[in-house]
Amino acid sequence: MANKFVSGTLILTLSGFVVKVIGSVNWIILSRILGGEGIGIYQMAFPIYLLALQVSSAGIPIAISIVTAEKAAKQDYGGAQRIFRISLTLLCATALFLSIIVFFGSRFLIDHQIIRESRAYYSLIALAPAIFFTTIIAGYRGYLQGWQQMTPTALSQIVEQLVRVVVMLGFAALLLPYGLDYAAGGASLGAGAGGVAALLVLLYYYYKLKRTLPTDGPIFPQEKGMQILKRLVILAVPISLASIMLPVVSNLDLLIVPRRLEAAGYSTAQATELFGYLTGMSVPLINLATILTAAMAMSLVPAISHSFTLHETKDIYNRTAGAIRIALMVTIPFSVMLYVMAEPVVTFIYNAPAAADATRAVAIAICFLGLHQVTTAILQGLKKPKIPVINMVIACSAKVLCNWFLVAIPAFGITGASYATVADIGVAAGLNLFFIYRSTGYIIDIKIILKNVFSAIVMGIAMYYAYALLQLHIGLFLSLLLTCIIGSVIYIGLMILNGGVTAEDAQKMPFFGRFF
């Protein structure tokens, strides 16, 4: 299990990096095609899509992963397959229903000004079919992850992103002459096309796994269909509520931020553009910086569930401590790096230096987001999925208050929304850590945080002066690349010197550990 966890995390991290690179290149090109206003139109529709997607899957994929890992630990192979068949039927029904609702309800959202930008209509109807396919592939991924098979998820993510980008850019460019509303709608078609491609990949791995499962294992009593559904619902509802909180928060941003920007003196077009800077440019950079923690969280759920089923309390504690330590080690320097290099990064990637202030403010959230991803996965693996939901509701309340008061202040504007995002994720992560302490006895060692923070601050100072010097002699890309390399070397070197990274850590690295 330990080897599967490490290798699974590595596979998902590599695939996540590839997907993010492809996505970043996509956003570079798409931002230049649509501009800030076009990106804003596209982003106006996306929170509705995310909300419908979370409702349609209803937390079932993660529940499938948890229960499958439990069945695998007991060697109940037939029970795992039966649970998946029943849950997949449920997913198909809910996904189809939500797709129809979004398609035919798009005009209602526009007419009643729930979405203030009427040009987002075509984006909404284009995203409706994607809800069905994305929900189904989430179910297959959850099942395969329960068997600690991360390669299918990784490969399907890459294929999905490649197809999505090709379709998105192709239709955006093709429809641009007809207006930004048609171009944004064309870009939205990529989500459905990518879902179809990913589903084909997952079907191949599903049937491959099915042929390799033993048929002569221990015999277990067959659970009734209603018992399986009841158990899945008990697990899935709180997981779903936690997942739904993310698009709910996005929709609250959609309702509050543009209006409060207008209250601060911006026009509707300006508010749309600033909203696009934050949600379409700054926030994706945060997600890019948390590739490793997102992959780790995906692997943690079935791994913790496996250990919890076998009552391996020591393994749970060690896995929790290691995951949080790695999360801090990775996310703290990324927070500092993006804070210092915000302007050159958004200039190079998006050609939008105006997004620098929002990006600089939201960079602080990288560390909190990494912790939140990992701690949520740990609590879900411990069969305590209700706790992250309650914590996120509390955190959401903090964000709404910050958005309402800060965004309307002209001195803050869209930067106030960035600070609200930091407060939201920070409160949720802190509360998760408290409940993990109550469940496992684990508490973060302050020395670990201090070592990371000290090394990251020194790195940030060095990067600030290094970039100022390099940009006088070489171009933007080379100066940015060299500055990041210099900063990374300094951070790793300081972490080795102060004991933040040890020889034991190096020995645990897949493939390269034997050299240490």
C-alpha positions in Angstrom: 0.0 0.0 0.0 2.8 2.4 0.8 4.4 1.8 -2.6 1.1 2.2 -4.3 0.5 5.5 -2.5 3.9 6.9 -3.4 3.8 5.8 -7.0 0.1 6.8 -7.4 0.9 10.3 -6.1 3.9 10.6 -8.5 1.8 9.5 -11.5 -1.0 11.9 -10.7 1.5 14.7 -10.0 3.2 14.2 -13.4 -0.1 13.9 -15.2 -1.4 17.0 -13.3 1.7 18.9 -14.4 1.2 17.9 -18.0 -2.5 18.8 -17.8 -1.7 22.2 -16.2 1.0 23.0 -18.8 -1.4 22.2 -21.6 -4.1 24.2 -19.9 -1.7 27.1 -19.3 -0.7 27.2 -22.9 -4.4 27.0 -23.8 -5.2 30.0 -21.5 -2.3 32.0 -23.0 -3.8 31.5 -26.5 -7.4 31.8 -25.5 -6.8 35.0 -23.5 -5.2 36.5 -26.6 -8.1 35.4 -28.7 -10.9 36.5 -26.4 -9.2 39.2 -24.3 -10.1 40.0 -20.7 -13.8 40.7 -21.6 -14.2 37.4 -23.5 -12.6 35.5 -20.7 -15.0 37.2 -18.3 -18.0 36.1 -20.4 -16.7 32.5 -20.4 -16.1 32.6 -16.7 -19.6 33.9 -16.0 -21.0 30.6 -17.2 -18.4 28.3 -15.6 -19.6 28.5 -12.0 -23.1 27.3 -13.0 -21.4 24.3 -14.8 -19.3 23.5 -11.8 -22.3 23.6 -9.5 -24.4 21.4 -11.7 -21.5 19.0 -12.1 -21.1 18.7 -8.3 -24.8 18.1 -7.8 -24.9 15.5 -10.6 -22.1 13.4 -9.1 -23.3 14.1 -5.6 -20.0 12.9 -4.0 -20.5 9.4 -5.3 -17.1 9.1 -7.0 -15.2 9.6 -3.8 -17.6 7.4 -1.9 -16.9 4.7 -4.6 -13.2 5.1 -4.0 -13.6 4.8 -0.2 -15.8 1.7 -0.3 -13.8 0.0 -3.1 -10.6 0.4 -1.1 -12.4 -1.1 1.9 -13.7 -4.0 -0.2 -10.2 -4.5 -1.7 -8.7 -4.6 1.8 -11.1 -7.4 2.7 -10.6 -9.1 -0.7 -14.3 -8.8 -1.4 -13.8 -8.4 -5.2 -17.4 -9.2 -6.2 -18.8 -6.7 -3.7 -16.6 -4.0 -5.1 -17.9 -4.6 -8.6 -21.5 -4.8 -7.5 -21.2 -1.4 -5.7 -19.8 0.2 -8.8 -22.5 -1.1 -11.1 -25.3 0.3 -8.8 -23.5 3.6 -8.3 -22.9 4.0 -12.0 -26.6 3.7 -12.7 -27.3 6.4 -10.2 -24.7 8.7 -11.7 -26.1 8.2 -15.2 -29.6 9.2 -14.1 -28.6 12.3 -12.2 -26.1 13.5 -14.8 -28.7 13.2 -17.6 -31.2 15.1 -15.5 -28.9 18.0 -14.6 -27.7 18.3 -18.2 -31.2 18.8 -19.4 -32.0 21.3 -16.6 -28.9 23.4 -17.4 -29.6 23.4 -21.1 -33.2 24.5 -20.9 -32.7 26.7 -17.8 -30.0 28.9 -19.3 -32.4 31.4 -20.7 -34.1 31.7 -17.2 -30.7 32.5 -15.6 -30.1 35.2 -18.1 -33.6 36.7 -18.2 -33.8 37.0 -14.4 -30.2 38.5 -14.2 -28.9 35.7 -12.0 -26.1 36.0 -14.5 -25.9 39.7 -15.3 -23.9 39.2 -18.5 -26.5 38.1 -21.2 -23.7 37.2 -23.6 -22.9 34.1 -21.4 -26.0 32.3 -22.8 -24.2 30.4 -25.5 -21.4 29.3 -23.1 -24.1 27.9 -20.7 -25.9 25.7 -23.3 -22.5 24.6 -24.7 -21.4 23.3 -21.3 -24.6 21.4 -20.6 -23.6 18.1 -22.4 -20.3 18.1 -20.6 -22.1 17.6 -17.3 -23.2 14.1 -18.3 -19.8 12.9 -19.6 -17.7 14.5 -16.9 -19.9 12.9 -14.2 -19.6 9.4 -15.7 -15.8 9.6 -16.0 -15.6 10.7 -12.4 -17.4 7.5 -11.4 -15.0 5.3 -13.4 -12.0 7.2 -11.9 -13.3 6.8 -8.4 -13.6 3.0 -8.8 -10.2 2.5 -10.3 -8.6 4.8 -7.7 -10.2 2.6 -5.0 -8.0 -0.2 -6.4 -5.0 2.2 -6.1 -4.8 2.3 -9.9 -3.9 5.9 -10.7 -2.6 5.4 -14.3 -6.1 5.3 -15.8 -7.0 8.6 -14.1 -3.7 10.2 -15.1 -3.9 9.1 -18.8 -7.6 10.0 -19.1 -6.9 13.5 -17.7 -4.2 14.1 -20.3 -6.3 12.9 -23.2 -9.3 14.9 -21.9 -7.2 18.1 -21.7 -5.7 17.6 -25.1 -9.0 17.1 -26.9 -10.6 19.9 -24.8 -7.9 22.4 -25.8 -8.0 21.6 -29.5 -11.8 21.9 -29.6 -11.9 25.0 -27.4 -9.3 27.0 -29.4 -10.6 25.8 -32.7 -14.2 26.9 -32.1 -13.2 30.1 -30.3 -11.2 31.2 -33.3 -13.7 30.0 -35.8 -16.7 31.9 -34.1 -14.8 35.0 -33.1 -15.9 37.0 -36.2 -19.5 36.5 -35.1 -18.9 38.1 -31.7 -17.4 37.4 -28.2 -20.6 35.7 -27.1 -20.4 33.1 -29.9 -16.6 32.7 -29.4 -17.0 32.1 -25.7 -19.7 29.5 -26.4 -17.5 27.8 -28.9 -14.7 27.6 -26.3 -17.2 26.0 -23.9 -17.7 23.1 -26.3 -14.3 21.8 -25.5 -15.4 20.4 -22.1 -17.9 17.9 -23.6 -15.5 16.8 -26.3 -12.8 16.1 -23.7 -15.2 14.2 -21.6 -16.0 11.8 -24.4 -12.3 11.1 -25.1 -11.5 10.5 -21.4 -14.5 8.1 -21.1 -13.1 5.9 -23.9 -9.7 5.7 -22.1 -11.3 4.7 -18.8 -13.5 2.1 -20.3 -10.4 0.3 -21.7 -8.8 0.2 -18.2 -12.0 -0.8 -16.5 -12.4 -3.9 -18.6 -8.7 -4.6 -18.3 -9.0 -4.6 -14.5 -12.2 -6.7 -14.6 -10.4 -9.5 -16.5 -7.6 -9.6 -13.9 -9.6 -9.8 -10.7 -9.5 -13.2 -9.0 -12.7 -15.3 -9.1 -11.8 -17.7 -6.4 -11.4 -15.3 -3.4 -13.2 -15.4 -0.1 -17.0 -15.6 -0.3 -18.9 -12.7 1.3 -22.7 -12.2 1.7 -24.1 -10.1 -1.1 -25.4 -6.8 0.0 -28.9 -5.7 -1.1 -29.1 -2.9 -3.6 -30.9 -0.6 -1.2 -28.3 -1.2 1.5 -25.5 -0.3 -1.0 -27.4 2.9 -2.0 -28.0 3.8 1.6 -24.3 3.4 2.5 -23.2 5.3 -0.6 -25.6 8.1 0.2 -24.4 8.4 3.8 -20.8 8.8 2.6 -21.6 10.8 -0.5 -24.0 13.5 0.8 -21.4 15.2 3.1 -18.7 14.7 0.4 -21.0 16.2 -2.1 -21.8 19.1 0.1 -18.1 19.8 0.5 -17.6 19.6 -3.2 -20.6 21.7 -3.9 -19.2 24.4 -1.6 -16.6 25.2 -4.2 -19.0 26.1 -7.0 -21.4 27.7 -4.5 -18.6 30.0 -3.4 -17.8 30.7 -7.1 -21.5 31.5 -7.7 -21.5 33.8 -4.7 -18.5 35.5 -6.2 -20.5 35.8 -9.4 -23.4 37.4 -7.6 -21.4 39.7 -5.2 -18.1 40.7 -6.8 -19.3 42.3 -10.0 -22.1 44.2 -8.1 -19.7 45.4 -5.4 -17.2 46.5 -8.1 -19.9 48.5 -9.7 -20.6 50.0 -6.2 -16.9 51.0 -6.1 -17.4 53.0 -9.3 -16.6 50.5 -12.1 -18.8 50.1 -15.2 -20.4 46.7 -16.0 -17.8 46.1 -18.7 -14.9 47.0 -16.4 -16.3 44.8 -13.6 -16.6 41.9 -16.0 -13.0 42.4 -17.1 -11.7 42.5 -13.5 -13.8 39.5 -12.6 -12.1 37.7 -15.5 -8.6 38.7 -14.2 -9.3 37.1 -10.9 -11.3 34.0 -11.8 -9.8 33.3 -15.2 -6.2 34.3 -14.7 -5.1 34.6 -11.0 -7.0 31.6 -9.6 -5.8 29.1 -12.3 -2.2 30.0 -11.2 -3.0 28.9 -7.7 -4.4 25.6 -8.9 -1.2 25.1 -11.0 0.9 25.6 -7.9 -1.0 22.9 -6.0 -0.6 20.0 -8.5 1.3 17.8 -6.0 -1.1 18.4 -3.1 -4.1 17.7 -5.4 -2.6 14.5 -6.5 -1.7 13.5 -3.0 -5.2 14.2 -1.8 -6.6 11.9 -4.5 -4.3 9.1 -3.4 -4.8 9.7 0.3 -8.6 9.0 0.3 -8.4 5.3 -0.6 -5.0 4.8 1.2 -6.4 6.2 4.5 -9.6 4.3 4.0 -7.6 1.0 3.6 -5.6 1.6 6.8 -8.8 2.7 8.7 -10.5 -0.6 7.7 -7.6 -2.6 9.0 -7.3 -0.5 12.2 -3.7 0.6 11.4 -3.7 3.7 13.5 0.1 4.1 13.4 0.1 4.0 9.6 -2.7 6.6 9.5 -0.7 9.0 11.8 2.5 8.6 9.8 0.7 9.1 6.5 -1.1 12.2 7.8 2.1 13.7 9.2 4.1 13.0 6.0 1.3 14.4 3.7 1.0 17.6 5.6 4.7 18.1 5.8 5.1 17.6 2.1 2.2 20.0 1.5 3.9 22.7 3.5 7.3 22.0 1.9 5.8 22.5 -1.6 3.2 25.2 -1.2 4.9 27.8 1.0 7.7 28.5 -1.5 5.2 28.7 -4.3 3.2 31.3 -2.4 6.2 33.4 -2.0 7.4 32.8 -5.5 4.1 33.9 -7.1 3.8 36.9 -4.7 7.2 38.2 -5.8 6.9 37.4 -9.5 3.2 38.2 -10.0 3.6 41.0 -12.5 6.1 39.2 -14.9 4.2 35.9 -14.6 0.8 37.4 -15.7 2.5 39.5 -18.3 4.2 36.6 -19.8 1.4 34.1 -19.6 -1.7 36.3 -20.2 -0.2 39.6 -21.5 -2.3 41.2 -18.8 -0.1 43.1 -16.3 -3.3 44.6 -14.9 -4.0 41.2 -13.3 -0.8 41.5 -11.2 -2.4 43.0 -8.1 -5.1 40.4 -7.8 -2.5 37.6 -8.4 -0.1 39.0 -5.8 -2.9 39.1 -3.2 -4.3 35.7 -3.9 -0.8 34.0 -4.0 -1.0 33.7 -0.2 -3.8 31.2 -0.7 -1.5 28.6 -2.3 -0.3 27.3 1.1 -3.8 27.2 2.6 -5.2 25.5 -0.5 -2.6 22.8 -0.4 -3.3 22.2 3.3 -7.1 22.2 2.7 -6.8 19.6 -0.1 -4.8 17.2 2.0 -6.7 17.6 5.2 -10.0 17.2 3.5 -8.8 13.9 2.0 -7.6 12.7 5.3 -10.9 13.4 7.0 -12.8 11.7 4.2 -10.6 8.6 4.4 -11.3 8.5 8.2 -15.0 8.3 7.3 -15.6 11.8 8.7 -16.8 13.6 5.6 -19.2 15.8 7.4 -16.5 17.8 9.1 -15.0 19.5 6.0 -18.5 20.5 5.0 -19.2 22.4 8.2 -15.7 24.0 8.1 -16.3 25.2 4.5 -19.7 26.7 5.4 -18.0 28.7 8.2 -15.2 29.7 5.8 -17.6 30.7 3.1 -19.4 33.0 5.5 -16.0 34.7 6.2 -15.5 35.1 2.4 -18.9 36.6 1.8 -18.3 39.2 4.4 -14.8 40.1 3.1 -16.2 40.3 -0.5 -19.1 42.6 0.5 -17.0 45.1 2.4 -13.6 45.0 0.8 -14.5 44.9 -2.9 -16.7 48.0 -2.7 -13.7 50.0 -1.3 -12.1 51.7 -4.4 -8.6 51.3 -2.9 -9.1 47.5 -2.9 -11.5 46.6 -5.7 -10.7 43.2 -7.2 -7.8 42.9 -4.8 -10.3 42.8 -2.0 -11.9 39.7 -3.6 -8.4 38.1 -3.7 -8.1 38.7 0.1 -11.5 37.2 0.6 -10.4 34.0 -1.2 -7.3 33.8 1.1 -9.6 34.2 4.2 -12.0 31.5 2.9 -9.4 28.8 2.2 -7.3 29.7 5.3 -10.2 29.3 7.7 -11.3 26.0 6.2 -7.8 24.6 6.3 -7.3 25.7 9.9 -10.5 24.1 11.1 -9.7 20.8 9.2 -6.3 20.6 11.1 -8.1 21.0 14.4 -10.4 18.1 13.8 -7.5 15.9 12.4 -5.8 16.6 15.8 -8.9 15.4 17.6 -9.1 12.2 15.5 -5.5 11.2 15.2 -3.6 13.2 17.7 -1.4 14.8 15.0 -0.5 18.5 15.3 1.9 20.4 13.0 5.3 20.9 14.4 6.0 24.7 14.5 9.6 24.1 13.7 8.6 22.6 10.3 6.7 25.8 9.5 9.5 28.1 10.6 12.1 26.2 8.5 9.8 26.5 5.4 8.9 30.1 6.0 12.5 31.2 6.6 13.8 29.4 3.5 11.0 30.8 1.4 11.5 34.4 2.6 15.2 34.3 1.8 14.3 32.8 -1.6 11.8 35.5 -2.3 14.3 38.3 -1.5 16.9 36.7 -3.7 14.4 36.3 -6.6 13.3 40.0 -6.3 16.8 41.3 -6.8 17.8 38.6 -9.3 14.9 39.4 -11.6 15.5 43.2 -11.3 19.0 42.6 -12.5 18.3 40.0 -15.2 15.5 41.9 -16.9 17.9 44.7 -17.7 20.0 42.3 -19.9 17.7 39.5 -21.2 14.1 39.1 -22.3 11.1 38.5 -20.1 10.9 34.7 -20.5 14.6 34.0 -19.9 14.8 36.4 -16.9 11.6 34.8 -15.4 12.9 31.2 -16.0 16.4 31.9 -14.6 14.9 33.7 -11.6 12.7 30.8 -10.7 15.6 28.4 -11.1 17.8 30.5 -8.8 15.0 30.7 -6.3 14.3 27.0 -6.3 18.0 26.2 -5.8 18.3 28.6 -2.9 15.1 27.2 -1.2 16.2 23.6 -1.5 19.7 24.4 -0.4 18.4 26.3 2.7 16.0 23.5 3.5 18.9 21.0 3.4 21.0 23.2 5.6 18.3 23.8 8.3 17.1 20.2 8.3 13.8 20.8 6.6 14.8 18.2 4.0 16.7 15.1 5.2 18.5 12.2 3.6 15.6 10.0 4.6 13.3 12.2 2.5 15.5 11.8 -0.5 15.6 8.0 0.0 11.8 7.9 -0.2 11.8 9.5 -3.7 10.5 7.0 -6.3 13.2 6.0 -8.9 15.9 8.3 -7.5 15.8 7.3 -3.8 18.4 4.5 -4.3 21.1 7.1 -5.1 20.7 8.5 -1.6 
